Amino acid sequence: MDRTESTEGGSPAAPTDELAFDDALAELQRTVAELEAGGQPLEASIALYERGVALHERCARLLAEAELRVQRLVERAGGALAALDVRPDEAAEE
C-alpha cells in the first residue's frame, strides 16, 4: 500500500516507508483534516483514507522501533525499564 499518491498540491507523495516519523505524522494530520472537511469525490476520499492508513501504520511501526531501542539502551545501562508512559500529557491525564 506504499504506492505513491498525490498530495493536496497535486505533487506525488513520498512512499510511506521513506518518511521520517515527524513527516509521516504531519501528513497523517493533514490527511485526517482533509477527510474531515469533506467535499471530495468518493474515489478521492477512499485514496485519502488508504494513504491515512499507510501513514498510521508507518508511525506505529516507527514508534514500536523507538520503544525497543529505548528498552535495549536501558537494559544495556543495567536498569530495568519499568512501565514507561510515553503518551502525550493530555492522554496521560484521562
N, C-alpha and C positions, 0 to 999 in steps of 0.2 A: 504494500500500500504506500510505498515511498515514492511513487511516481511524482513527477514534477507537475504541480498545478500552477495556475496563475494567481498572483496576488491581487489585491484591490486595484493597484495601478495597471494591471494587465501584464506585468513582467513575470517571468517564470519564478516560482518559489523554489528555494533550495530543497533538495530531498531531506526529509526529516532526520535521517541518520547522519547528516552532516552538520546539523545545528547544535550549537552550544546550548546549555540549559537556559541561560537568560534570553537568548534569541528565540528558542522554542516556546518558552513561557510567554514572552511578549506577543509572539504571533498567535498563540492559543488565545490569549486575552482579546486580541483584535478580532479573531475569528468568532469567538463567542459573542462579542458585541455586535458584530455584523449579522450573525444569525438572529440575535435577539431583536435587532432593529427591524428585521423582516423586509418584505418588499422584493425579494429575489424570486426568480422563477424556480420551479420545483427542482430542476436539474442542478441549478447553481447552488441551491440550498443543500442538496444531497452532497455535492462536491465539497462544499464548505464543511459539512458535518464529517465527511470522511477525512478531510485534512485535519480537523479538530481532534478526531480520534487518534490519528497518527501522531499528532503533536503531544497529546496527553500521554500516549504510550512512551514516547521519547523522553518526556520529562520524568515519568515514573521510573523508567529504566536508569536514567542518569542519577536520580535521587537514590535508588537502591544501590547503585555502584558507589556513590559517595558515602553512603552509610556503611557499606562493607569496608571501604578504605579507612574510615574513622575507627571502626571496630578493630581492624588489624593494627592500626597505629597505637591504640590504647593498649591492646594486648601485648604488643611489642615493648611498650613502655613499662610493662609489668602490672598494669592496672586491669581491673575488670570493668567492663562497660555496663554500668547499671542502667536502669530504664532511662534512656535518653529521650527527652521530649523535644522533638525537632519541629513541632507545629508552630505556626506563627502565633504571636501573642494573643490575638483575638480568638483564635481557635482553642488555645490552651485555657482560656477563661470560661469556656462553655461547660 
